[in-house]
Amino acid sequence: MTATVKITCDGQGCKNVISNEANGSTDDVSSLMEWHEWRNDPTTDEYQYCAGCWPAVRAEYEDMHEQGELSSNG
């Protein structure tokens, strides 16, 4: 049995999707994200961001951390 994995970027207005359907690659989400250079939200694994959206998301979280809105654990 083969599992189909589709991950949609959670960046605002982004419609990028990665999937293992095209070449039957791994059904492991972490491996699929690493292969495509996607990132998880730094505070939860619930949201994922494509390589195009990640720099802006990372900058936003860095600003929030500097402002004391996030702990160093988040």
C-alpha positions in Angstrom: 0.0 0.0 0.0 1.3 3.5 -0.9 0.3 6.6 1.1 -0.2 9.8 -0.7 1.2 12.9 1.0 0.3 16.5 0.0 1.5 19.5 2.0 0.2 22.9 1.3 2.1 26.0 2.3 0.5 28.0 5.1 2.0 31.3 4.0 -0.6 34.0 3.5 -1.9 33.8 -0.1 0.5 31.1 -1.0 -0.7 28.1 -3.1 2.5 26.0 -3.2 2.0 22.3 -2.7 4.5 19.5 -2.4 3.5 15.8 -2.9 5.0 12.4 -3.2 2.6 11.5 -6.1 4.8 12.6 -9.0 7.7 10.3 -8.4 6.5 8.0 -5.6 9.0 9.4 -3.1 8.8 8.8 0.6 5.6 9.1 2.5 7.5 10.5 5.5 6.5 14.1 5.9 9.8 15.2 7.4 11.8 13.7 4.6 9.5 15.2 2.0 9.7 18.7 3.5 13.5 18.4 3.8 13.8 17.3 0.2 11.9 20.4 -0.9 13.5 22.7 1.6 10.2 23.5 3.4 10.1 24.4 7.1 7.7 23.8 10.0 6.4 26.7 12.0 8.9 27.3 14.9 6.1 27.1 17.5 4.2 24.1 16.2 4.3 21.4 13.6 0.8 22.3 12.6 1.9 24.8 9.9 4.4 24.4 7.1 6.0 27.0 4.8 7.6 26.7 1.4 11.1 27.9 0.7 9.7 31.1 -0.8 7.6 32.0 2.2 9.9 30.9 4.9 12.3 33.9 5.0 9.4 36.3 5.7 7.9 33.9 8.3 11.3 33.5 10.0 11.8 37.3 10.1 8.4 37.8 11.7 9.2 35.2 14.4 12.6 36.7 15.0 10.9 40.1 15.5 8.4 38.6 17.8 11.2 37.0 19.8 13.1 40.3 20.0 10.0 42.1 21.2 9.6 39.5 24.0 6.4 38.0 22.5 8.0 34.6 22.2 10.2 32.7 24.6 13.5 31.2 23.5 11.8 27.8 23.5 9.3 28.8 20.8 
